[in-house]
Amino acid sequence: MVSARLWSRLGLVAAALVLAAAAPAAPAGKARPPVGEDALMASGRATALKVAARPDYPNPGMAYSCLALASLAQQGDRGAVQGVRSSADALMARLRRDGRGRPIGWPFQGTRHCAGPGTTDAFGDKTCNTADTTYSFQTGLAATCLARATIVTGQRRYAETARQILNRWASVASERPCRGCVLFYYSDSPNDRGRSVRNTNVLMGMAAAWTWRALRTPDMRILAEGVAATEDREARNDNRGYLGLDDDAYRKDPPRQSRRIENHAVLVAKGLVDIGWALGDRRTIGLGREVMIDWHQCRGADCSKIPCPTWSGGERCADAQAVMPCVLPDDPVLGPACRRAIGRSTRFSYLQTWAVADGRLFRRR
């Protein structure tokens, strides 16, 4: 069982996930009628459009909103197209570039600092990443937004920028832990070398898969397949935890780390499903399904005393992550879990809207 202290030290990614605000639960003892999926989606769409209209809205919230609107636009919602364009333009304006103007990625935007605005001790190990550090969590989500913006708007500049970013990271902030595998680092800071975080790696693979879908360039497919291969290796080694096999902390205590199930798993699952769908790879979709089931059922671990902000699986929570099984709405295990989670919801955030909208999109193709 993981202690509360350990959960509090999940670091930057946990702080980023807080931006996907939890939906309020019904007051104790008071039954309420279900809101209905269409009404929930309308509320989430409205929220995403409001975010898209605010160029200063923090990332990853801006990226989540972009992805929700992109999915709706890909299903014929013309009113969502301008929101996608506005989100992508806002992210492009905040993109970090090197001294020659080449795109690098996106920084941390939060309130936890170690030496002034923009700095952070990502893993609670008393190292302090500088304010010019870029992170694979924010970069993977934002680059995916850019790729899908090209699909929605037809403007190649968005996906071309994503491609440049991903190729840069592949050359300076990644490694190849096995034959055919790709592992993107948690950040481009030297402090985070040797740190393997599964959800951030998969989000970069998701960005590569959607960029391939937008541009059909072989380099992006190779990167996406490499990330999927890394996750296949995690599955073959029965790792269900937050950290990857190659992480320094994982290597110190594999039995505990491999059972460290919590909410970061939903983005591992979602990203793998995206990779599989974009590439037409059913095996990778299956990997995502297994990760989502592991998370929802807490297979191989004890999540009974973990609070909803850390683990939202099972049937007890009504926050944003609880709806993530909806990415596979026809699955015999995840489909019923999706519908029950929708029944517990009173409104949707952009994260929930993205999951449900993509579930509908993937079902159609």
C-alpha positions as CSV (number, residue, x, y, z in Angstrom):
1,M,0.0,0.0,0.0
2,V,1.4,3.4,-1.0
3,S,1.5,6.0,1.8
4,A,-0.2,9.3,1.6
5,R,3.2,11.0,1.8
6,L,4.3,9.1,-1.3
7,W,1.2,10.1,-3.2
8,S,1.7,13.7,-2.3
9,R,5.1,13.6,-4.0
10,L,3.9,12.5,-7.4
11,G,5.1,15.9,-8.6
12,L,4.5,17.9,-11.7
13,V,2.2,15.5,-13.6
14,A,-0.2,15.2,-10.6
15,A,-0.3,19.0,-10.4
16,A,-1.1,19.2,-14.1
17,L,-3.9,16.7,-13.8
18,V,-5.6,18.9,-11.2
19,L,-6.5,21.2,-14.0
20,A,-9.1,18.6,-15.1
21,A,-11.4,19.7,-12.4
22,A,-13.5,17.2,-10.6
23,A,-17.2,17.2,-11.2
24,P,-19.2,17.9,-8.0
25,A,-20.9,15.0,-6.3
26,A,-24.5,15.0,-5.2
27,P,-25.1,16.0,-1.5
28,A,-25.1,13.0,0.8
29,G,-28.5,11.4,1.2
30,K,-30.1,13.3,-1.7
31,A,-30.9,11.4,-4.8
32,R,-30.8,13.3,-8.1
33,P,-32.0,12.3,-11.5
34,P,-29.3,11.6,-14.1
35,V,-28.3,14.5,-16.2
36,G,-28.0,12.6,-19.5
37,E,-25.0,12.2,-21.8
38,D,-26.1,14.7,-24.3
39,A,-26.6,17.4,-21.7
40,L,-23.3,16.6,-20.1
41,M,-21.6,16.8,-23.5
42,A,-23.2,20.2,-24.1
43,S,-21.9,21.5,-20.8
44,G,-18.4,20.2,-21.6
45,R,-18.5,21.7,-25.1
46,A,-19.4,25.1,-23.7
47,T,-16.6,24.9,-21.1
48,A,-14.1,24.0,-23.8
49,L,-15.2,26.9,-26.0
50,K,-14.8,29.3,-23.1
51,V,-11.3,28.1,-22.5
52,A,-10.5,28.4,-26.2
53,A,-11.5,32.0,-26.1
54,R,-9.0,32.8,-23.4
55,P,-5.5,32.9,-25.0
56,D,-3.9,33.0,-21.5
57,Y,-5.5,29.9,-20.2
58,P,-2.9,27.5,-18.8
59,N,-1.6,24.4,-20.6
60,P,-2.6,21.5,-20.3
61,G,-6.1,22.9,-19.8
62,M,-5.9,24.6,-23.2
63,A,-4.7,21.4,-24.8
64,Y,-7.5,19.3,-23.2
65,S,-10.1,21.8,-24.5
66,C,-8.5,21.8,-27.9
67,L,-8.7,18.0,-28.0
68,A,-12.3,17.9,-26.9
69,L,-13.3,20.4,-29.6
70,A,-11.2,18.7,-32.3
71,S,-13.0,15.4,-31.7
72,L,-16.3,17.2,-31.9
73,A,-15.2,18.9,-35.1
74,Q,-14.1,15.7,-36.6
75,Q,-17.6,14.4,-36.2
76,G,-19.2,17.4,-38.0
77,D,-19.5,20.0,-35.3
78,R,-18.7,23.1,-37.3
79,G,-19.1,25.4,-34.3
80,A,-16.1,23.7,-32.7
81,V,-13.7,24.4,-35.5
82,Q,-13.0,28.0,-34.5
83,G,-12.3,26.8,-31.0
84,V,-9.7,24.3,-32.2
85,R,-8.0,27.0,-34.3
86,S,-8.0,29.5,-31.4
87,S,-6.6,26.9,-29.0
88,A,-3.9,25.9,-31.4
89,D,-2.9,29.5,-32.1
90,A,-2.8,30.2,-28.3
91,L,-0.5,27.2,-27.8
92,M,1.7,28.2,-30.8
93,A,2.1,31.7,-29.2
94,R,3.3,30.2,-26.0
95,L,5.6,27.6,-27.5
96,R,9.2,27.7,-26.3
97,R,11.8,28.1,-29.1
98,D,15.6,27.9,-29.2
99,G,18.0,30.7,-30.1
100,R,17.5,29.9,-33.8
101,G,13.7,30.1,-33.6
102,R,13.1,26.3,-33.7
103,P,10.2,25.0,-31.6
104,I,11.1,23.1,-28.4
105,G,8.0,22.4,-26.4
106,W,5.9,23.8,-23.6
107,P,6.9,24.6,-20.0
108,F,5.3,23.9,-16.6
109,Q,2.5,26.3,-15.7
110,G,1.5,25.9,-12.1
111,T,1.8,27.3,-8.6
112,R,4.5,24.9,-7.1
113,H,7.9,26.5,-7.5
114,C,11.3,25.8,-6.1
115,A,13.2,28.9,-7.2
116,G,10.8,31.4,-8.7
117,P,8.0,31.3,-11.3
118,G,8.3,28.5,-13.8
119,T,10.7,26.4,-11.8
120,T,9.8,23.1,-10.2
121,D,11.1,20.1,-8.3
122,A,9.2,17.6,-10.4
123,F,9.9,14.5,-8.3
124,G,10.4,15.9,-4.9
125,D,14.1,14.9,-5.0
126,K,15.4,18.3,-4.1
127,T,16.5,19.1,-7.7
128,C,15.1,22.3,-9.2
129,N,14.3,22.5,-12.9
130,T,14.9,25.9,-14.4
131,A,12.1,28.0,-15.8
132,D,13.2,27.3,-19.4
133,T,12.6,23.5,-19.0
134,T,10.0,21.9,-21.2
135,Y,8.0,18.9,-20.2
136,S,6.7,15.9,-22.1
137,F,3.3,16.0,-20.3
138,Q,2.5,19.5,-21.6
139,T,4.3,19.0,-24.8
140,G,2.6,15.7,-25.7
141,L,-0.9,17.1,-25.1
142,A,-0.2,20.4,-26.9
143,A,1.5,18.7,-29.9
144,T,-1.5,16.4,-30.2
145,C,-3.7,19.5,-30.3
146,L,-1.6,20.9,-33.1
147,A,-1.8,17.7,-35.1
148,R,-5.5,17.4,-34.8
149,A,-5.9,21.1,-35.6
150,T,-4.3,20.3,-39.0
151,I,-6.9,17.6,-39.5
152,V,-9.7,19.9,-38.6
153,T,-8.6,23.1,-40.3
154,G,-6.5,21.8,-43.2
155,Q,-3.6,24.1,-42.1
156,R,-0.4,22.0,-42.2
157,R,1.6,24.5,-40.2
158,Y,0.2,23.2,-37.0
159,A,1.2,19.5,-37.5
160,E,4.5,20.5,-39.1
161,T,5.3,22.4,-35.9
162,A,4.4,19.3,-33.8
163,R,6.6,17.2,-36.1
164,Q,9.6,19.5,-35.5
165,I,9.1,19.3,-31.8
166,L,8.8,15.5,-31.7
167,N,11.9,15.0,-33.8
168,R,13.9,17.3,-31.6
169,W,12.8,15.4,-28.5
170,A,13.6,12.1,-30.2
171,S,17.2,13.3,-30.8
172,V,18.0,15.1,-27.5
173,A,15.5,13.9,-24.8
174,S,14.8,10.2,-25.4
175,E,16.4,6.8,-25.3
176,R,15.8,3.3,-26.8
177,P,15.3,0.9,-23.9
178,C,14.7,-2.1,-26.2
179,R,14.7,-3.0,-29.8
180,G,12.2,-0.9,-31.6
181,C,11.3,1.0,-28.5
182,V,11.2,4.7,-27.8
183,L,11.2,6.3,-24.4
184,F,10.7,10.1,-24.1
185,Y,12.1,11.7,-21.0
186,Y,9.9,13.4,-18.5
187,S,11.5,16.7,-19.4
188,D,14.5,18.1,-21.2
189,S,16.3,19.0,-18.0
190,P,19.4,17.0,-17.0
191,N,17.8,16.6,-13.6
192,D,15.2,14.2,-15.0
193,R,17.5,11.9,-16.9
194,G,16.9,8.3,-15.7
195,R,13.3,9.1,-15.0
196,S,10.8,7.0,-16.9
197,V,7.1,8.1,-16.5
198,R,4.6,6.0,-18.5
199,N,1.9,8.5,-19.1
200,T,4.2,11.3,-20.3
201,N,5.9,8.9,-22.7
202,V,2.6,7.7,-24.1
203,L,1.3,11.2,-24.5
204,M,4.4,12.0,-26.7
205,G,3.6,8.8,-28.7
206,M,0.0,9.9,-29.0
207,A,1.2,13.2,-30.5
208,A,3.4,11.3,-32.9
209,A,0.5,9.1,-34.0
210,W,-1.9,12.0,-34.6
211,T,0.9,13.9,-36.4
212,W,1.4,10.9,-38.7
213,R,-2.3,10.9,-39.2
214,A,-2.2,14.5,-40.3
215,L,1.0,14.4,-42.4
216,R,1.6,10.7,-43.2
217,T,5.4,11.1,-42.7
218,P,7.2,7.9,-41.8
219,D,9.3,9.4,-39.0
220,M,6.1,10.1,-36.9
221,R,4.8,6.5,-37.4
222,I,8.2,5.1,-36.3
223,L,8.1,7.2,-33.1
224,A,4.5,6.3,-32.3
225,E,5.2,2.6,-32.9
226,G,8.3,2.9,-30.7
227,V,6.3,4.2,-27.8
228,A,3.7,1.5,-28.2
229,A,6.6,-1.1,-28.2
230,T,7.8,0.4,-24.9
231,E,4.4,0.0,-23.4
232,D,4.2,-3.6,-24.7
233,R,7.4,-4.2,-22.8
234,E,5.9,-2.8,-19.6
235,A,2.9,-5.1,-20.0
236,R,5.0,-8.2,-20.6
237,N,6.8,-7.4,-17.4
238,D,3.5,-7.0,-15.5
239,N,4.2,-3.3,-14.6
240,R,0.9,-1.6,-13.7
241,G,2.4,1.4,-12.0
242,Y,3.1,5.0,-12.6
243,L,6.8,4.7,-13.3
244,G,8.4,2.8,-16.2
245,L,10.8,-0.2,-15.9
246,D,13.7,2.0,-16.7
247,D,13.1,4.6,-14.0
248,D,15.7,4.8,-11.2
249,A,13.0,4.7,-8.5
250,Y,11.3,1.7,-10.1
251,R,14.6,-0.3,-10.2
252,K,15.0,0.2,-6.5
253,D,11.7,-1.4,-5.6
254,P,10.0,-3.2,-8.5
255,P,7.4,-5.1,-6.5
256,R,5.9,-1.9,-5.0
257,Q,6.3,0.3,-8.0
258,S,4.7,-2.2,-10.3
259,R,1.5,-2.1,-8.3
260,R,1.4,1.7,-7.9
261,I,-2.0,2.1,-9.6
262,E,-3.4,5.6,-9.7
263,N,-5.1,8.2,-12.0
264,H,-2.1,8.7,-14.3
265,A,-3.0,5.3,-15.8
266,V,-6.0,6.7,-17.5
267,L,-3.8,8.8,-19.8
268,V,-1.6,5.8,-20.5
269,A,-4.7,4.0,-21.6
270,K,-6.2,6.9,-23.5
271,G,-2.9,7.6,-25.3
272,L,-2.5,3.9,-26.3
273,V,-6.0,3.8,-27.7
274,D,-5.3,6.9,-29.7
275,I,-2.1,5.5,-31.0
276,G,-3.8,2.3,-32.0
277,W,-6.7,4.0,-33.6
278,A,-4.5,6.5,-35.5
279,L,-2.2,3.8,-36.8
280,G,-4.9,1.2,-37.4
281,D,-3.2,-1.1,-34.8
282,R,-5.6,-3.2,-32.8
283,R,-2.9,-4.7,-30.6
284,T,-2.1,-1.2,-29.2
285,I,-5.8,-0.5,-28.7
286,G,-5.8,-3.8,-26.7
287,L,-2.9,-2.6,-24.6
288,G,-4.8,0.5,-23.8
289,R,-7.9,-1.5,-22.9
290,E,-5.9,-3.6,-20.4
291,V,-4.3,-0.6,-18.8
292,M,-7.8,1.0,-18.4
293,I,-9.2,-2.2,-16.9
294,D,-6.2,-2.5,-14.5
295,W,-6.9,1.0,-13.4
296,H,-10.7,0.7,-13.1
297,Q,-10.6,-2.6,-11.2
298,C,-7.3,-1.9,-9.5
299,R,-6.1,-5.4,-10.5
300,G,-3.1,-6.5,-8.6
301,A,-3.1,-3.8,-6.0
302,D,-5.2,-2.4,-3.0
303,C,-6.8,0.9,-3.8
304,S,-9.6,0.7,-1.2
305,K,-8.2,3.5,1.0
306,I,-6.9,5.7,-1.8
307,P,-8.9,9.0,-2.2
308,C,-10.7,9.8,-5.4
309,P,-8.2,12.6,-6.5
310,T,-5.5,9.9,-6.6
311,W,-7.6,6.9,-7.8
312,S,-11.0,7.3,-9.3
313,G,-11.6,3.8,-10.5
314,G,-14.3,1.4,-9.2
315,E,-17.8,2.8,-8.6
316,R,-17.3,5.4,-5.9
317,C,-16.1,8.6,-7.6
318,A,-17.7,11.3,-9.8
319,D,-14.6,13.2,-10.9
320,A,-13.2,13.7,-14.4
321,Q,-11.0,10.5,-14.5
322,A,-14.0,8.3,-13.6
323,V,-15.4,8.8,-17.1
324,M,-12.3,7.9,-19.0
325,P,-13.4,4.3,-19.8
326,C,-15.8,6.0,-22.2
327,V,-13.0,6.0,-24.8
328,L,-14.0,2.4,-25.4
329,P,-17.8,2.6,-25.0
330,D,-18.6,-0.7,-26.6
331,D,-16.2,-2.8,-24.6
332,P,-18.0,-5.4,-22.4
333,V,-16.1,-4.2,-19.3
334,L,-15.4,-0.6,-19.9
335,G,-18.7,0.3,-21.6
336,P,-20.8,-0.4,-18.5
337,A,-18.3,1.4,-16.3
338,C,-18.5,4.4,-18.7
339,R,-22.3,4.5,-18.5
340,R,-22.3,4.2,-14.7
341,A,-19.7,7.0,-14.4
342,I,-21.8,9.2,-16.7
343,G,-24.8,8.5,-14.5
344,R,-22.9,9.8,-11.5
345,S,-21.8,13.0,-13.2
346,T,-23.5,16.4,-12.9
347,R,-21.4,18.3,-15.5
348,F,-18.5,17.6,-17.8
349,S,-15.0,19.1,-17.8
350,Y,-13.0,19.3,-21.0
351,L,-11.2,16.1,-20.0
352,Q,-14.5,14.1,-19.8
353,T,-15.7,15.7,-23.0
354,W,-12.6,14.6,-24.8
355,A,-12.9,11.0,-23.6
356,V,-16.6,10.6,-24.5
357,A,-16.2,12.5,-27.8
358,D,-13.3,10.3,-28.9
359,G,-15.2,7.2,-27.8
360,R,-17.9,8.2,-30.3
361,L,-15.3,9.1,-33.0
362,F,-13.4,5.8,-32.7
363,R,-16.7,3.9,-32.7
364,R,-17.6,5.4,-36.1
365,R,-14.4,4.4,-38.0
